[in-house]
Each structure stands twice: as C-alpha cells, then as structure tokens.
Amino acid sequence: MWRRLLCLTMLLALAGCASKTTPEEWKQYARGAYLQGVADGKAAEKCKPVVVQNTIMIAPHVAPACEQAKVDAASITEVSRQADYELTNNKKERSQTLFRYLELGGKAAK
C-alpha cells in the first residue's frame, strides 16, 4: 500500500515538473487578456453610433479612429487565440507569441 502511494506521489511530482509553461508566462497571458479587454472597450467606445437626420451612423470625424480601433482589437483577438493554443500545448514559440500579444495590447490600450 505504501509502495503504491509512494509511486503515485512520485509520478504526480514528475508530471508537475514536466510542465514547461511557467507561472510568469501565465501572468503575461493574463496581462495580455486585460489589455485585450481594454482594446475591445476602446473600440466599442469609439464606434458608438449617432443619429443624424433619422439615420443611425458613425460620425464621419471619428470613423477613421473607429476603424483603426476595430483593426487593433481584431489583431489582438487573433494573437490571443494563438497564445492560448501555444501556452496550453507547451509550444516553443509561446514566448514570442506572448511578447506579440503584450505588444499589440499595449499599442491598442494607449
């Protein structure tokens, strides 16, 4: 009985040590997710429609900023999917993807 318990404990310890993803990488991923939320909120705020002569539209003077905010939010969303996949599956490229995720998030959150 003790032998089985000891073997199971050693197996679980080895399984925990085999994980390549560090807590710091998960913290960076959480920071990126926060910045992604900021970018999505910024896009939603900039793209609020207005009513002009019974027509609902985005004001012409904010349309370029709205489009840029939408593009930034979409690019961060795409990188977030890739970062999630690479962190979950312990891919080698996860550090570059996390860096890109934080870079895009920082740019969009300005």
Secondary structure, DSSP 8 states (H G I E B T S, - for coil): -HHHHHHHHHHHHHHHHT----HHHHHHHHHHHHHHHHHHHHHHHHT--EEETTEEE--TTTHHHHHHHHHHHHHHHHHHHHHHHHHHTT-TTHHHHHHHHHHHHHHHH-
